[in-house]
Amino acid sequence: MFEWLSWFTHMENTKPFVLVLFTVTFVLIILYVFSNRNRSKRLESYKNIPFDDEDENGQSKDIKNEQ
């Protein structure tokens, strides 16, 4: 019934299959990220989030300013 699954038990079949699977997945992710200009700009705006130290009121979140 599941004789086609025995094909995966041979390493000479599995390695190329997984390589193609990962390559196709990687290319699809890259195409998804860079295909839409608005999405690309939005993702580029996220790169500075770790350096954003102001809250929504424009106040710095530093502990020094609270004292």
N, CA, C and O atoms as a Maestro MAE file, in Angstrom:
{
 s_m_m2io_version
 :::
 2.0.0
}

f_m_ct {
 s_m_title
 :::
 protein
 m_atom[268] {
  # First column is atom index #
  i_m_mmod_type
  r_m_x_coord
  r_m_y_coord
  r_m_z_coord
  i_m_residue_number
  s_m_chain_name
  s_m_pdb_residue_name
  s_m_pdb_atom_name
  i_m_atomic_number
  :::
  1 25 0.821 -1.196 0.000 1 A "MET " " N  " 7
  2 3 0.000 0.000 0.000 1 A "MET " " CA " 6
  3 2 0.868 1.264 0.000 1 A "MET " " C  " 6
  4 15 0.633 2.179 -0.789 1 A "MET " " O  " 8
  5 25 1.855 1.313 0.870 2 A "PHE " " N  " 7
  6 3 2.729 2.486 0.962 2 A "PHE " " CA " 6
  7 2 4.125 2.166 0.452 2 A "PHE " " C  " 6
  8 15 5.123 2.532 1.072 2 A "PHE " " O  " 8
  9 25 4.184 1.500 -0.651 3 A "GLU " " N  " 7
  10 3 5.475 1.126 -1.214 3 A "GLU " " CA " 6
  11 2 6.284 2.332 -1.664 3 A "GLU " " C  " 6
  12 15 7.513 2.282 -1.691 3 A "GLU " " O  " 8
  13 25 5.611 3.401 -2.012 4 A "TRP " " N  " 7
  14 3 6.320 4.601 -2.450 4 A "TRP " " CA " 6
  15 2 7.101 5.235 -1.299 4 A "TRP " " C  " 6
  16 15 8.056 5.973 -1.541 4 A "TRP " " O  " 8
  17 25 6.712 4.961 -0.054 5 A "LEU " " N  " 7
  18 3 7.451 5.491 1.088 5 A "LEU " " CA " 6
  19 2 8.810 4.818 1.262 5 A "LEU " " C  " 6
  20 15 9.719 5.401 1.853 5 A "LEU " " O  " 8
  21 25 8.951 3.625 0.764 6 A "SER " " N  " 7
  22 3 10.244 2.948 0.864 6 A "SER " " CA " 6
  23 2 11.314 3.662 0.036 6 A "SER " " C  " 6
  24 15 12.510 3.469 0.257 6 A "SER " " O  " 8
  25 25 10.881 4.478 -0.908 7 A "TRP " " N  " 7
  26 3 11.823 5.266 -1.709 7 A "TRP " " CA " 6
  27 2 12.629 6.215 -0.825 7 A "TRP " " C  " 6
  28 15 13.798 6.480 -1.106 7 A "TRP " " O  " 8
  29 25 12.011 6.731 0.245 8 A "PHE " " N  " 7
  30 3 12.673 7.669 1.154 8 A "PHE " " CA " 6
  31 2 13.675 6.987 2.077 8 A "PHE " " C  " 6
  32 15 14.500 7.665 2.688 8 A "PHE " " O  " 8
  33 25 13.625 5.699 2.189 9 A "THR " " N  " 7
  34 3 14.552 5.009 3.088 9 A "THR " " CA " 6
  35 2 15.951 4.917 2.505 9 A "THR " " C  " 6
  36 15 16.896 4.608 3.230 9 A "THR " " O  " 8
  37 25 16.105 5.175 1.225 10 A "HIS " " N  " 7
  38 3 17.419 5.139 0.586 10 A "HIS " " CA " 6
  39 2 18.015 6.542 0.577 10 A "HIS " " C  " 6
  40 15 17.417 7.483 0.057 10 A "HIS " " O  " 8
  41 25 19.200 6.663 1.161 11 A "MET " " N  " 7
  42 3 19.827 7.979 1.285 11 A "MET " " CA " 6
  43 2 20.132 8.615 -0.060 11 A "MET " " C  " 6
  44 15 20.114 9.841 -0.172 11 A "MET " " O  " 8
  45 25 20.407 7.833 -1.063 12 A "GLU " " N  " 7
  46 3 20.694 8.418 -2.377 12 A "GLU " " CA " 6
  47 2 19.458 9.062 -2.991 12 A "GLU " " C  " 6
  48 15 19.578 9.846 -3.932 12 A "GLU " " O  " 8
  49 25 18.287 8.747 -2.481 13 A "ASN " " N  " 7
  50 3 17.051 9.383 -2.936 13 A "ASN " " CA " 6
  51 2 16.652 10.550 -2.035 13 A "ASN " " C  " 6
  52 15 16.154 11.569 -2.513 13 A "ASN " " O  " 8
  53 25 16.869 10.397 -0.760 14 A "THR " " N  " 7
  54 3 16.402 11.378 0.216 14 A "THR " " CA " 6
  55 2 17.217 12.671 0.168 14 A "THR " " C  " 6
  56 15 16.642 13.758 0.231 14 A "THR " " O  " 8
  57 25 18.518 12.576 0.061 15 A "LYS " " N  " 7
  58 3 19.363 13.774 0.085 15 A "LYS " " CA " 6
  59 2 19.051 14.744 -1.054 15 A "LYS " " C  " 6
  60 15 18.884 15.934 -0.785 15 A "LYS " " O  " 8
  61 25 18.963 14.308 -2.290 16 A "PRO " " N  " 7
  62 3 18.611 15.265 -3.351 16 A "PRO " " CA " 6
  63 2 17.190 15.825 -3.199 16 A "PRO " " C  " 6
  64 15 16.932 16.988 -3.509 16 A "PRO " " O  " 8
  65 25 16.289 14.988 -2.725 17 A "PHE " " N  " 7
  66 3 14.919 15.453 -2.519 17 A "PHE " " CA " 6
  67 2 14.869 16.573 -1.484 17 A "PHE " " C  " 6
  68 15 14.210 17.590 -1.701 17 A "PHE " " O  " 8
  69 25 15.554 16.392 -0.374 18 A "VAL " " N  " 7
  70 3 15.561 17.403 0.686 18 A "VAL " " CA " 6
  71 2 16.279 18.666 0.208 18 A "VAL " " C  " 6
  72 15 15.857 19.775 0.536 18 A "VAL " " O  " 8
  73 25 17.339 18.514 -0.549 19 A "LEU " " N  " 7
  74 3 18.041 19.669 -1.094 19 A "LEU " " CA " 6
  75 2 17.125 20.497 -1.989 19 A "LEU " " C  " 6
  76 15 17.085 21.722 -1.881 19 A "LEU " " O  " 8
  77 25 16.405 19.839 -2.854 20 A "VAL " " N  " 7
  78 3 15.463 20.544 -3.730 20 A "VAL " " CA " 6
  79 2 14.334 21.170 -2.919 20 A "VAL " " C  " 6
  80 15 13.923 22.296 -3.200 20 A "VAL " " O  " 8
  81 25 13.839 20.466 -1.937 21 A "LEU " " N  " 7
  82 3 12.763 20.981 -1.089 21 A "LEU " " CA " 6
  83 2 13.197 22.257 -0.351 21 A "LEU " " C  " 6
  84 15 12.460 23.243 -0.345 21 A "LEU " " O  " 8
  85 25 14.371 22.246 0.263 22 A "PHE " " N  " 7
  86 3 14.864 23.420 0.986 22 A "PHE " " CA " 6
  87 2 15.173 24.576 0.045 22 A "PHE " " C  " 6
  88 15 14.922 25.734 0.381 22 A "PHE " " O  " 8
  89 25 15.710 24.276 -1.121 23 A "THR " " N  " 7
  90 3 16.014 25.328 -2.093 23 A "THR " " CA " 6
  91 2 14.746 26.002 -2.574 23 A "THR " " C  " 6
  92 15 14.687 27.230 -2.648 23 A "THR " " O  " 8
  93 25 13.743 25.228 -2.898 24 A "VAL " " N  " 7
  94 3 12.462 25.794 -3.350 24 A "VAL " " CA " 6
  95 2 11.824 26.616 -2.235 24 A "VAL " " C  " 6
  96 15 11.283 27.692 -2.492 24 A "VAL " " O  " 8
  97 25 11.881 26.127 -1.015 25 A "THR " " N  " 7
  98 3 11.326 26.862 0.122 25 A "THR " " CA " 6
  99 2 12.055 28.190 0.321 25 A "THR " " C  " 6
  100 15 11.415 29.218 0.544 25 A "THR " " O  " 8
  101 25 13.368 28.180 0.244 26 A "PHE " " N  " 7
  102 3 14.157 29.402 0.399 26 A "PHE " " CA " 6
  103 2 13.818 30.415 -0.687 26 A "PHE " " C  " 6
  104 15 13.630 31.596 -0.395 26 A "PHE " " O  " 8
  105 25 13.741 29.972 -1.918 27 A "VAL " " N  " 7
  106 3 13.422 30.876 -3.029 27 A "VAL " " CA " 6
  107 2 12.019 31.448 -2.872 27 A "VAL " " C  " 6
  108 15 11.803 32.629 -3.144 27 A "VAL " " O  " 8
  109 25 11.075 30.643 -2.444 28 A "LEU " " N  " 7
  110 3 9.713 31.142 -2.237 28 A "LEU " " CA " 6
  111 2 9.648 32.177 -1.116 28 A "LEU " " C  " 6
  112 15 8.904 33.152 -1.218 28 A "LEU " " O  " 8
  113 25 10.415 31.976 -0.060 29 A "ILE " " N  " 7
  114 3 10.442 32.967 1.026 29 A "ILE " " CA " 6
  115 2 11.051 34.273 0.536 29 A "ILE " " C  " 6
  116 15 10.533 35.346 0.845 29 A "ILE " " O  " 8
  117 25 12.127 34.202 -0.212 30 A "ILE " " N  " 7
  118 3 12.754 35.409 -0.755 30 A "ILE " " CA " 6
  119 2 11.798 36.136 -1.694 30 A "ILE " " C  " 6
  120 15 11.689 37.360 -1.633 30 A "ILE " " O  " 8
  121 25 11.118 35.416 -2.542 31 A "LEU " " N  " 7
  122 3 10.150 36.034 -3.446 31 A "LEU " " CA " 6
  123 2 8.996 36.670 -2.681 31 A "LEU " " C  " 6
  124 15 8.525 37.747 -3.046 31 A "LEU " " O  " 8
  125 25 8.543 36.010 -1.628 32 A "TYR " " N  " 7
  126 3 7.458 36.565 -0.818 32 A "TYR " " CA " 6
  127 2 7.883 37.870 -0.153 32 A "TYR " " C  " 6
  128 15 7.114 38.831 -0.127 32 A "TYR " " O  " 8
  129 25 9.081 37.910 0.374 33 A "VAL " " N  " 7
  130 3 9.543 39.092 1.101 33 A "VAL " " CA " 6
  131 2 9.764 40.274 0.164 33 A "VAL " " C  " 6
  132 15 9.394 41.398 0.502 33 A "VAL " " O  " 8
  133 25 10.352 40.048 -0.995 34 A "PHE " " N  " 7
  134 3 10.738 41.147 -1.866 34 A "PHE " " CA " 6
  135 2 9.806 41.377 -3.047 34 A "PHE " " C  " 6
  136 15 10.093 42.229 -3.888 34 A "PHE " " O  " 8
  137 25 8.706 40.650 -3.137 35 A "SER " " N  " 7
  138 3 7.820 40.813 -4.290 35 A "SER " " CA " 6
  139 2 6.953 42.061 -4.192 35 A "SER " " C  " 6
  140 15 6.696 42.708 -5.207 35 A "SER " " O  " 8
  141 25 6.506 42.404 -3.019 36 A "ASN " " N  " 7
  142 3 5.625 43.538 -2.833 36 A "ASN " " CA " 6
  143 2 6.429 44.720 -2.290 36 A "ASN " " C  " 6
  144 15 7.114 44.593 -1.276 36 A "ASN " " O  " 8
  145 25 6.345 45.856 -2.958 37 A "ARG " " N  " 7
  146 3 7.138 47.028 -2.553 37 A "ARG " " CA " 6
  147 2 6.721 47.526 -1.169 37 A "ARG " " C  " 6
  148 15 7.576 47.937 -0.385 37 A "ARG " " O  " 8
  149 25 5.429 47.499 -0.857 38 A "ASN " " N  " 7
  150 3 4.978 47.964 0.460 38 A "ASN " " CA " 6
  151 2 5.494 47.053 1.572 38 A "ASN " " C  " 6
  152 15 5.897 47.528 2.633 38 A "ASN " " O  " 8
  153 25 5.481 45.757 1.325 39 A "ARG " " N  " 7
  154 3 5.986 44.827 2.324 39 A "ARG " " CA " 6
  155 2 7.479 45.029 2.518 39 A "ARG " " C  " 6
  156 15 7.971 44.967 3.644 39 A "ARG " " O  " 8
  157 25 8.190 45.266 1.452 40 A "SER " " N  " 7
  158 3 9.622 45.478 1.545 40 A "SER " " CA " 6
  159 2 9.940 46.722 2.366 40 A "SER " " C  " 6
  160 15 10.838 46.700 3.208 40 A "SER " " O  " 8
  161 25 9.206 47.806 2.124 41 A "LYS " " N  " 7
  162 3 9.428 49.032 2.903 41 A "LYS " " CA " 6
  163 2 9.071 48.823 4.364 41 A "LYS " " C  " 6
  164 15 9.771 49.318 5.247 41 A "LYS " " O  " 8
  165 25 7.987 48.093 4.634 42 A "ARG " " N  " 7
  166 3 7.577 47.842 6.009 42 A "ARG " " CA " 6
  167 2 8.629 47.014 6.738 42 A "ARG " " C  " 6
  168 15 8.962 47.313 7.884 42 A "ARG " " O  " 8
  169 25 9.157 45.979 6.092 43 A "LEU " " N  " 7
  170 3 10.178 45.156 6.726 43 A "LEU " " CA " 6
  171 2 11.462 45.944 6.950 43 A "LEU " " C  " 6
  172 15 12.140 45.738 7.957 43 A "LEU " " O  " 8
  173 25 11.809 46.837 6.036 44 A "GLU " " N  " 7
  174 3 12.986 47.678 6.222 44 A "GLU " " CA " 6
  175 2 12.806 48.618 7.410 44 A "GLU " " C  " 6
  176 15 13.778 48.933 8.098 44 A "GLU " " O  " 8
  177 25 11.576 49.070 7.661 45 A "SER " " N  " 7
  178 3 11.341 49.976 8.792 45 A "SER " " CA " 6
  179 2 11.495 49.252 10.124 45 A "SER " " C  " 6
  180 15 11.739 49.892 11.147 45 A "SER " " O  " 8
  181 25 11.357 47.937 10.130 46 A "TYR " " N  " 7
  182 3 11.477 47.174 11.372 46 A "TYR " " CA " 6
  183 2 12.916 47.031 11.843 46 A "TYR " " C  " 6
  184 15 13.145 46.682 13.001 46 A "TYR " " O  " 8
  185 25 13.883 47.289 10.987 47 A "LYS " " N  " 7
  186 3 15.273 47.042 11.363 47 A "LYS " " CA " 6
  187 2 15.759 47.955 12.479 47 A "LYS " " C  " 6
  188 15 16.740 47.620 13.144 47 A "LYS " " O  " 8
  189 25 15.114 49.095 12.712 48 A "ASN " " N  " 7
  190 3 15.554 50.033 13.749 48 A "ASN " " CA " 6
  191 2 14.790 49.886 15.058 48 A "ASN " " C  " 6
  192 15 14.997 50.679 15.977 48 A "ASN " " O  " 8
  193 25 13.922 48.903 15.164 49 A "ILE " " N  " 7
  194 3 13.134 48.722 16.384 49 A "ILE " " CA " 6
  195 2 14.017 48.528 17.624 49 A "ILE " " C  " 6
  196 15 13.687 49.096 18.665 49 A "ILE " " O  " 8
  197 25 15.103 47.775 17.582 50 A "PRO " " N  " 7
  198 3 15.911 47.625 18.797 50 A "PRO " " CA " 6
  199 2 16.544 48.932 19.269 50 A "PRO " " C  " 6
  200 15 16.888 49.059 20.444 50 A "PRO " " O  " 8
  201 25 16.700 49.896 18.380 51 A "PHE " " N  " 7
  202 3 17.342 51.152 18.748 51 A "PHE " " CA " 6
  203 2 16.344 52.243 19.122 51 A "PHE " " C  " 6
  204 15 16.737 53.347 19.497 51 A "PHE " " O  " 8
  205 25 15.062 51.932 19.019 52 A "ASP " " N  " 7
  206 3 14.023 52.910 19.333 52 A "ASP " " CA " 6
  207 2 13.846 52.959 20.847 52 A "ASP " " C  " 6
  208 15 13.336 52.010 21.443 52 A "ASP " " O  " 8
  209 25 14.263 54.056 21.470 53 A "ASP " " N  " 7
  210 3 14.173 54.146 22.925 53 A "ASP " " CA " 6
  211 2 13.190 55.220 23.383 53 A "ASP " " C  " 6
  212 15 13.289 55.707 24.510 53 A "ASP " " O  " 8
  213 25 12.261 55.588 22.540 54 A "GLU " " N  " 7
  214 3 11.243 56.553 22.916 54 A "GLU " " CA " 6
  215 2 9.881 55.882 22.898 54 A "GLU " " C  " 6
  216 15 9.596 55.057 22.029 54 A "GLU " " O  " 8
  217 25 9.031 56.243 23.874 55 A "ASP " " N  " 7
  218 3 7.684 55.708 23.870 55 A "ASP " " CA " 6
  219 2 6.784 56.564 22.984 55 A "ASP " " C  " 6
  220 15 7.269 57.468 22.303 55 A "ASP " " O  " 8
  221 25 5.488 56.292 22.985 56 A "GLU " " N  " 7
  222 3 4.578 57.014 22.094 56 A "GLU " " CA " 6
  223 2 4.424 58.496 22.433 56 A "GLU " " C  " 6
  224 15 3.962 59.262 21.587 56 A "GLU " " O  " 8
  225 25 4.796 58.928 23.648 57 A "ASN " " N  " 7
  226 3 4.702 60.338 24.044 57 A "ASN " " CA " 6
  227 2 5.983 61.107 23.731 57 A "ASN " " C  " 6
  228 15 6.057 62.308 23.990 57 A "ASN " " O  " 8
  229 25 6.979 60.443 23.186 58 A "GLY " " N  " 7
  230 3 8.238 61.103 22.875 58 A "GLY " " CA " 6
  231 2 9.189 61.156 24.053 58 A "GLY " " C  " 6
  232 15 10.244 61.785 23.972 58 A "GLY " " O  " 8
  233 25 8.829 60.502 25.150 59 A "GLN " " N  " 7
  234 3 9.685 60.475 26.334 59 A "GLN " " CA " 6
  235 2 10.679 59.328 26.212 59 A "GLN " " C  " 6
  236 15 10.344 58.240 25.745 59 A "GLN " " O  " 8
  237 25 11.896 59.594 26.638 60 A "SER " " N  " 7
  238 3 12.916 58.563 26.614 60 A "SER " " CA " 6
  239 2 12.614 57.532 27.687 60 A "SER " " C  " 6
  240 15 12.132 57.877 28.766 60 A "SER " " O  " 8
  241 25 12.894 56.274 27.396 61 A "LYS " " N  " 7
  242 3 12.615 55.189 28.331 61 A "LYS " " CA " 6
  243 2 13.813 54.908 29.228 61 A "LYS " " C  " 6
  244 15 13.801 53.918 29.960 61 A "LYS " " O  " 8
  245 25 14.835 55.737 29.196 62 A "ASP " " N  " 7
  246 3 16.015 55.513 30.030 62 A "ASP " " CA " 6
  247 2 15.675 55.606 31.510 62 A "ASP " " C  " 6
  248 15 14.818 56.394 31.909 62 A "ASP " " O  " 8
  249 25 16.330 54.821 32.297 63 A "ILE " " N  " 7
  250 3 16.108 54.850 33.753 63 A "ILE " " CA " 6
  251 2 16.641 56.164 34.326 63 A "ILE " " C  " 6
  252 15 16.113 56.658 35.322 63 A "ILE " " O  " 8
  253 25 17.667 56.729 33.718 64 A "LYS " " N  " 7
  254 3 18.260 57.962 34.213 64 A "LYS " " CA " 6
  255 2 17.255 59.111 34.212 64 A "LYS " " C  " 6
  256 15 17.295 59.957 35.105 64 A "LYS " " O  " 8
  257 25 16.358 59.160 33.234 65 A "ASN " " N  " 7
  258 3 15.411 60.254 33.131 65 A "ASN " " CA " 6
  259 2 14.268 60.131 34.137 65 A "ASN " " C  " 6
  260 15 13.564 61.111 34.380 65 A "ASN " " O  " 8
  261 25 14.066 58.948 34.732 66 A "GLU " " N  " 7
  262 3 12.997 58.767 35.697 66 A "GLU " " CA " 6
  263 2 13.372 59.311 37.067 66 A "GLU " " C  " 6
  264 15 12.487 59.573 37.881 66 A "GLU " " O  " 8
  265 25 14.654 59.486 37.340 67 A "GLN " " N  " 7
  266 3 15.095 59.914 38.673 67 A "GLN " " CA " 6
  267 2 14.923 61.381 38.852 67 A "GLN " " C  " 6
  268 15 15.243 61.915 39.914 67 A "GLN " " O  " 8
  :::
 }
 m_bond[267] {
  # First column is bond index #
  i_m_from
  i_m_to
  i_m_order
  :::
  1 1 2 1
  2 2 3 1
  3 3 4 2
  4 3 5 1
  5 5 6 1
  6 6 7 1
  7 7 8 2
  8 7 9 1
  9 9 10 1
  10 10 11 1
  11 11 12 2
  12 11 13 1
  13 13 14 1
  14 14 15 1
  15 15 16 2
  16 15 17 1
  17 17 18 1
  18 18 19 1
  19 19 20 2
  20 19 21 1
  21 21 22 1
  22 22 23 1
  23 23 24 2
  24 23 25 1
  25 25 26 1
  26 26 27 1
  27 27 28 2
  28 27 29 1
  29 29 30 1
  30 30 31 1
  31 31 32 2
  32 31 33 1
  33 33 34 1
  34 34 35 1
  35 35 36 2
  36 35 37 1
  37 37 38 1
  38 38 39 1
  39 39 40 2
  40 39 41 1
  41 41 42 1
  42 42 43 1
  43 43 44 2
  44 43 45 1
  45 45 46 1
  46 46 47 1
  47 47 48 2
  48 47 49 1
  49 49 50 1
  50 50 51 1
  51 51 52 2
  52 51 53 1
  53 53 54 1
  54 54 55 1
  55 55 56 2
  56 55 57 1
  57 57 58 1
  58 58 59 1
  59 59 60 2
  60 59 61 1
  61 61 62 1
  62 62 63 1
  63 63 64 2
  64 63 65 1
  65 65 66 1
  66 66 67 1
  67 67 68 2
  68 67 69 1
  69 69 70 1
  70 70 71 1
  71 71 72 2
  72 71 73 1
  73 73 74 1
  74 74 75 1
  75 75 76 2
  76 75 77 1
  77 77 78 1
  78 78 79 1
  79 79 80 2
  80 79 81 1
  81 81 82 1
  82 82 83 1
  83 83 84 2
  84 83 85 1
  85 85 86 1
  86 86 87 1
  87 87 88 2
  88 87 89 1
  89 89 90 1
  90 90 91 1
  91 91 92 2
  92 91 93 1
  93 93 94 1
  94 94 95 1
  95 95 96 2
  96 95 97 1
  97 97 98 1
  98 98 99 1
  99 99 100 2
  100 99 101 1
  101 101 102 1
  102 102 103 1
  103 103 104 2
  104 103 105 1
  105 105 106 1
  106 106 107 1
  107 107 108 2
  108 107 109 1
  109 109 110 1
  110 110 111 1
  111 111 112 2
  112 111 113 1
  113 113 114 1
  114 114 115 1
  115 115 116 2
  116 115 117 1
  117 117 118 1
  118 118 119 1
  119 119 120 2
  120 119 121 1
  121 121 122 1
  122 122 123 1
  123 123 124 2
  124 123 125 1
  125 125 126 1
  126 126 127 1
  127 127 128 2
  128 127 129 1
  129 129 130 1
  130 130 131 1
  131 131 132 2
  132 131 133 1
  133 133 134 1
  134 134 135 1
  135 135 136 2
  136 135 137 1
  137 137 138 1
  138 138 139 1
  139 139 140 2
  140 139 141 1
  141 141 142 1
  142 142 143 1
  143 143 144 2
  144 143 145 1
  145 145 146 1
  146 146 147 1
  147 147 148 2
  148 147 149 1
  149 149 150 1
  150 150 151 1
  151 151 152 2
  152 151 153 1
  153 153 154 1
  154 154 155 1
  155 155 156 2
  156 155 157 1
  157 157 158 1
  158 158 159 1
  159 159 160 2
  160 159 161 1
  161 161 162 1
  162 162 163 1
  163 163 164 2
  164 163 165 1
  165 165 166 1
  166 166 167 1
  167 167 168 2
  168 167 169 1
  169 169 170 1
  170 170 171 1
  171 171 172 2
  172 171 173 1
  173 173 174 1
  174 174 175 1
  175 175 176 2
  176 175 177 1
  177 177 178 1
  178 178 179 1
  179 179 180 2
  180 179 181 1
  181 181 182 1
  182 182 183 1
  183 183 184 2
  184 183 185 1
  185 185 186 1
  186 186 187 1
  187 187 188 2
  188 187 189 1
  189 189 190 1
  190 190 191 1
  191 191 192 2
  192 191 193 1
  193 193 194 1
  194 194 195 1
  195 195 196 2
  196 195 197 1
  197 197 198 1
  198 198 199 1
  199 199 200 2
  200 199 201 1
  201 201 202 1
  202 202 203 1
  203 203 204 2
  204 203 205 1
  205 205 206 1
  206 206 207 1
  207 207 208 2
  208 207 209 1
  209 209 210 1
  210 210 211 1
  211 211 212 2
  212 211 213 1
  213 213 214 1
  214 214 215 1
  215 215 216 2
  216 215 217 1
  217 217 218 1
  218 218 219 1
  219 219 220 2
  220 219 221 1
  221 221 222 1
  222 222 223 1
  223 223 224 2
  224 223 225 1
  225 225 226 1
  226 226 227 1
  227 227 228 2
  228 227 229 1
  229 229 230 1
  230 230 231 1
  231 231 232 2
  232 231 233 1
  233 233 234 1
  234 234 235 1
  235 235 236 2
  236 235 237 1
  237 237 238 1
  238 238 239 1
  239 239 240 2
  240 239 241 1
  241 241 242 1
  242 242 243 1
  243 243 244 2
  244 243 245 1
  245 245 246 1
  246 246 247 1
  247 247 248 2
  248 247 249 1
  249 249 250 1
  250 250 251 1
  251 251 252 2
  252 251 253 1
  253 253 254 1
  254 254 255 1
  255 255 256 2
  256 255 257 1
  257 257 258 1
  258 258 259 1
  259 259 260 2
  260 259 261 1
  261 261 262 1
  262 262 263 1
  263 263 264 2
  264 263 265 1
  265 265 266 1
  266 266 267 1
  267 267 268 2
  :::
 }
}
